Amino acid sequence: MSCEKYERIEEWTAALRRAALPGTVTVTYGRQTRIEDNVPTTAHRLTSVSANGTVIGDDRDYDLLKAVMMPLEALSERETADPFNVSLNLQTGALSIDE
């Protein structure tokens, strides 16, 4: 595995671990650009899922949420796929990047 690819995996893994809510088994970050009225809009999504498959509600304070989203958004800017999704299983450490 190239050093660049290893660093990419490590960065995504660390950022997703920080973003996961308590009780999370799988955390997923997604980014998609849409064109509405000829204006590009980028939507970011962060989803934490429990062991029973339930999405965990995120009621973090805006500043706390922004603190975990900013690194994810910055990492996603390096990715060319659109839409882009990345998931981390916190139990196994398996990272899945949809490119």
Accessible surface in RSA format (square Angstrom, percent):
REM  Atomic radii and reference values for relative SASA: ProtOr
REM  Chains: A
REM  Algorithm: Lee & Richards
REM  Probe-radius: 1.40
REM  Slices: 20
REM RES _ NUM      All-atoms   Total-Side   Main-Chain    Non-polar    All polar
REM                ABS   REL    ABS   REL    ABS   REL    ABS   REL    ABS   REL
RES MET A   1   163.45  84.6  74.78  49.5  88.67 211.1  89.72  76.3  73.73  97.7
RES SER A   2    68.88  58.2  51.16  68.3  17.72  40.8  53.10 113.1  15.77  22.1
RES CYS A   3    91.51  69.2  78.43  87.5  13.09  30.8  42.46 107.6  49.05  52.9
RES GLU A   4   143.24  82.2 137.19 103.8   6.05  14.4  50.38  97.5  92.86  75.8
RES LYS A   5   108.25  52.8 105.44  64.7   2.81   6.7  51.13  46.0  57.12  60.8
RES TYR A   6   117.82  55.0 117.82  67.0   0.00   0.0  82.05  61.7  35.77  44.1
RES GLU A   7    91.84  52.7  90.77  68.7   1.07   2.5  28.35  54.8  63.49  51.8
RES ARG A   8    55.14  23.1  53.59  27.3   1.55   3.7  32.99  45.1  22.15  13.4
RES ILE A   9    47.11  26.8  47.11  35.1   0.00   0.0  47.11  33.9   0.00   0.0
RES GLU A  10    82.13  47.2  79.01  59.8   3.12   7.4  20.13  38.9  61.99  50.6
RES GLU A  11    65.83  37.8  58.81  44.5   7.02  16.7  30.67  59.3  35.15  28.7
RES TRP A  12     1.14   0.5   1.14   0.6   0.00   0.0   0.03   0.0   1.10   1.8
RES THR A  13    23.54  16.7  23.54  23.9   0.00   0.0  20.65  27.7   2.89   4.4
RES ALA A  14    39.93  36.7  34.83  53.8   5.09  11.6  39.13  55.1   0.80   2.1
RES ALA A  15     2.29   2.1   0.80   1.2   1.48   3.4   1.34   1.9   0.94   2.5
RES LEU A  16     0.00   0.0   0.00   0.0   0.00   0.0   0.00   0.0   0.00   0.0
RES ARG A  17   116.08  48.7 100.13  51.0  15.95  38.0  44.47  60.8  71.61  43.4
RES ARG A  18   143.94  60.4 122.22  62.3  21.72  51.7  73.08  99.9  70.86  42.9
RES ALA A  19     0.00   0.0   0.00   0.0   0.00   0.0   0.00   0.0   0.00   0.0
RES ALA A  20    20.28  18.6   4.04   6.2  16.24  36.9   4.04   5.7  16.24  43.0
RES LEU A  21    19.40  10.8  14.92  10.7   4.48  11.3  15.48  10.9   3.92  10.5
RES PRO A  22   122.65  89.4 100.34  91.5  22.31  81.1 112.69  93.0   9.96  61.9
RES GLY A  23    60.82  75.0   0.00   N/A  60.82  75.0  41.14 112.9  19.69  44.1
RES THR A  24    15.18  10.8   0.12   0.1  15.06  35.9   0.12   0.2  15.06  22.8
RES VAL A  25    22.84  15.0  22.84  20.7   0.00   0.0  22.84  19.8   0.00   0.0
RES THR A  26    40.36  28.7  40.36  40.9   0.00   0.0  25.79  34.6  14.57  22.0
RES VAL A  27     0.00   0.0   0.00   0.0   0.00   0.0   0.00   0.0   0.00   0.0
RES THR A  28    26.36  18.7  26.36  26.7   0.00   0.0  16.88  22.7   9.48  14.3
RES TYR A  29     0.00   0.0   0.00   0.0   0.00   0.0   0.00   0.0   0.00   0.0
RES GLY A  30     1.19   1.5   0.00   N/A   1.19   1.5   1.02   2.8   0.17   0.4
RES ARG A  31    24.41  10.3  22.11  11.3   2.30   5.5  12.02  16.4  12.40   7.5
RES GLN A  32    67.57  37.8  67.26  49.2   0.31   0.7   9.54  20.3  58.03  44.0
RES THR A  33    51.96  37.0  34.68  35.2  17.27  41.2  23.25  31.2  28.71  43.4
RES ARG A  34   114.47  48.1 109.69  55.9   4.78  11.4  36.38  49.7  78.10  47.3
RES ILE A  35   115.59  65.8  86.35  64.3  29.24  70.5  86.35  62.2  29.24  79.4
RES GLU A  36   100.02  57.4  92.55  70.0   7.46  17.8  37.17  71.9  62.84  51.3
RES ASP A  37   140.05  98.1 107.98 107.5  32.06  75.8  38.80  91.3 101.25 101.0
RES ASN A  38   140.85  97.1 114.99 111.1  25.85  62.3  26.75  64.4 114.09 110.3
RES VAL A  39    88.04  57.9  87.70  79.4   0.35   0.8  88.04  76.5   0.00   0.0
RES PRO A  40    89.23  65.0  71.63  65.3  17.60  64.0  71.82  59.3  17.42 108.3
RES THR A  41    65.99  46.9  61.62  62.5   4.37  10.4  53.14  71.4  12.85  19.4
RES THR A  42    64.71  46.0  40.77  41.3  23.93  57.0  18.80  25.3  45.90  69.4
RES ALA A  43    40.27  37.0  31.88  49.2   8.39  19.1  38.34  54.0   1.93   5.1
RES HIS A  44    66.93  36.6  37.09  25.8  29.84  76.3  23.73  24.5  43.21  50.3
RES ARG A  45   120.08  50.4 115.63  58.9   4.44  10.6  63.94  87.4  56.14  34.0
RES LEU A  46    34.21  19.1   6.34   4.5  27.87  70.1   6.34   4.4  27.87  75.0
RES THR A  47    29.69  21.1  27.42  27.8   2.27   5.4  20.90  28.1   8.78  13.3
RES SER A  48     3.78   3.2   1.26   1.7   2.52   5.8   0.18   0.4   3.60   5.0
RES VAL A  49    36.58  24.1  36.58  33.1   0.00   0.0  36.58  31.8   0.00   0.0
RES SER A  50    26.30  22.2  22.74  30.3   3.56   8.2  21.74  46.3   4.55   6.4
RES ALA A  51    85.58  78.7  51.12  78.9  34.46  78.4  54.03  76.1  31.55  83.6
RES ASN A  52   126.35  87.1  86.68  83.8  39.67  95.5  46.81 112.7  79.54  76.9
RES GLY A  53    51.88  64.0   0.00   N/A  51.88  64.0  27.49  75.4  24.39  54.6
RES THR A  54    77.18  54.9  70.78  71.8   6.40  15.3  58.97  79.2  18.20  27.5
RES VAL A  55    95.04  62.5  78.16  70.8  16.88  40.7  78.16  67.9  16.88  45.8
RES ILE A  56    44.59  25.4  36.21  27.0   8.38  20.2  40.30  29.0   4.28  11.6
RES GLY A  57    62.91  77.6   0.00   N/A  62.91  77.6  42.53 116.7  20.37  45.6
RES ASP A  58    60.91  42.7  24.72  24.6  36.19  85.6  21.63  50.9  39.28  39.2
RES ASP A  59   140.27  98.3 109.86 109.3  30.41  71.9  46.36 109.1  93.91  93.7
RES ARG A  60    53.28  22.4  33.26  17.0  20.02  47.7  29.50  40.3  23.78  14.4
RES ASP A  61    84.88  59.5  69.60  69.3  15.28  36.1  32.36  76.2  52.52  52.4
RES TYR A  62   155.22  72.5 146.34  83.3   8.88  23.1 118.57  89.1  36.65  45.2
RES ASP A  63   101.14  70.8  93.88  93.4   7.26  17.2  28.64  67.4  72.50  72.3
RES LEU A  64   108.20  60.3 107.00  76.5   1.20   3.0 107.16  75.3   1.04   2.8
RES LEU A  65    56.41  31.4  56.41  40.4   0.00   0.0  56.41  39.6   0.00   0.0
RES LYS A  66    73.02  35.6  71.52  43.9   1.50   3.6  42.97  38.7  30.05  32.0
RES ALA A  67    62.55  57.5  43.24  66.7  19.31  43.9  50.60  71.3  11.95  31.7
RES VAL A  68    24.59  16.2  21.13  19.1   3.46   8.3  23.64  20.5   0.94   2.6
RES MET A  69    18.53   9.6  18.53  12.3   0.00   0.0  17.66  15.0   0.86   1.1
RES MET A  70   109.88  56.9 105.09  69.5   4.79  11.4  86.56  73.6  23.31  30.9
RES PRO A  71    44.81  32.7  36.92  33.7   7.89  28.7  44.16  36.5   0.64   4.0
RES LEU A  72     0.00   0.0   0.00   0.0   0.00   0.0   0.00   0.0   0.00   0.0
RES GLU A  73    34.95  20.1  34.85  26.4   0.10   0.2   7.31  14.1  27.64  22.6
RES ALA A  74    55.20  50.8  48.59  75.0   6.61  15.0  50.04  70.5   5.16  13.7
RES LEU A  75    15.13   8.4  14.63  10.5   0.50   1.3  14.63  10.3   0.50   1.3
RES SER A  76     0.15   0.1   0.15   0.2   0.00   0.0   0.00   0.0   0.15   0.2
RES GLU A  77   143.40  82.3 110.52  83.6  32.87  78.3  43.38  83.9 100.01  81.7
RES ARG A  78   156.95  65.9 123.94  63.2  33.01  78.6  65.19  89.1  91.76  55.6
RES GLU A  79    22.01  12.6  12.67   9.6   9.33  22.2   1.74   3.4  20.26  16.5
RES THR A  80   138.05  98.2 106.64 108.1  31.41  74.9  80.45 108.1  57.60  87.1
RES ALA A  81    24.55  22.6  12.93  20.0  11.62  26.4  23.63  33.3   0.92   2.4
RES ASP A  82    73.00  51.1  38.04  37.9  34.96  82.7  22.03  51.9  50.97  50.8
RES PRO A  83    75.91  55.3  65.68  59.9  10.23  37.2  65.68  54.2  10.23  63.6
RES PHE A  84     0.21   0.1   0.07   0.0   0.14   0.4   0.07   0.0   0.14   0.4
RES ASN A  85    35.70  24.6  35.38  34.2   0.31   0.8   7.81  18.8  27.88  27.0
RES VAL A  86     0.76   0.5   0.00   0.0   0.76   1.8   0.76   0.7   0.00   0.0
RES SER A  87    28.96  24.5  28.50  38.0   0.47   1.1  13.33  28.4  15.63  21.9
RES LEU A  88     0.00   0.0   0.00   0.0   0.00   0.0   0.00   0.0   0.00   0.0
RES ASN A  89    41.64  28.7  39.99  38.6   1.65   4.0   8.67  20.9  32.97  31.9
RES LEU A  90    45.11  25.1  27.38  19.6  17.72  44.6  27.86  19.6  17.25  46.4
RES GLN A  91   135.81  75.9  97.55  71.3  38.27  91.1  36.95  78.6  98.87  75.0
RES THR A  92   102.31  72.8  63.88  64.8  38.43  91.6  70.00  94.0  32.30  48.8
RES GLY A  93    32.28  39.8   0.00   N/A  32.28  39.8  12.92  35.5  19.35  43.3
RES ALA A  94    61.13  56.2  48.23  74.4  12.90  29.4  58.42  82.3   2.71   7.2
RES LEU A  95    40.91  22.8   7.73   5.5  33.18  83.4   7.91   5.6  33.00  88.8
RES SER A  96    61.95  52.3  55.59  74.2   6.36  14.7  35.92  76.5  26.03  36.5
RES ILE A  97    39.16  22.3  13.81  10.3  25.35  61.1  13.81   9.9  25.35  68.8
RES ASP A  98    78.97  55.3  73.22  72.9   5.75  13.6  27.04  63.6  51.93  51.8
RES GLU A  99   147.44  84.6  82.46  62.4  64.98 154.7  46.03  89.0 101.41  82.8
END  Absolute sums over single chains surface
CHAIN  1 A     6340.7       4964.9       1375.9       3456.8       2884.0
END  Absolute sums over all chains
TOTAL          6340.7       4964.9       1375.9       3456.8       2884.0
